[in-house]
């Protein structure tokens, strides 16, 4: 679903806008991964 939306967005957006969106998504993913790592070290309540 998200991939489909991104592909659609890609077709209509400028490369600069798309790049900003992708960086924002990547940042959010990285943040989530970091949080998961901290959670894993602190406790095992996923």
N, C-alpha and C positions, 0 to 999 in steps of 0.2 A: 504494500500500500504506500508506504513512505517513498520507496524507490520510484514507484509509478508517478507520484506527485512531483518528485525531484526531476524526473525525466521530462515531464510536462513543463515544469518551471524552467528547466534548462533551455527548452526550445524558444521561450518567449523572453527570457531575461538576457541582459547583457552579460558578458563574461565576467565583468567586474562585480556585478551584483551576485552572480552565481558563486563566485569565489568567496564573497563575504558570507553567504549563506552556508557554504560548505565548511568554512573555517569555524563558523559559529556552532555548527553541528559537531564538528570534530572536537571543539573545545568542551562541549557538553558531554560528549562520550568520554573524553579523557578525565573530566571531573568525576564522572560516575565510576570509572575504573579506579581512580585514586580512592574514592570513598569506599568502594568495595574492598580494596586492599587494606584500608584502615580498619574497616569492620571485621575483616578476616583476622587481622592481628589482635584486635581488641577482644572480640568474642565471636562465637560461631553461630550467631542468630541471624541467618539470612531469611 
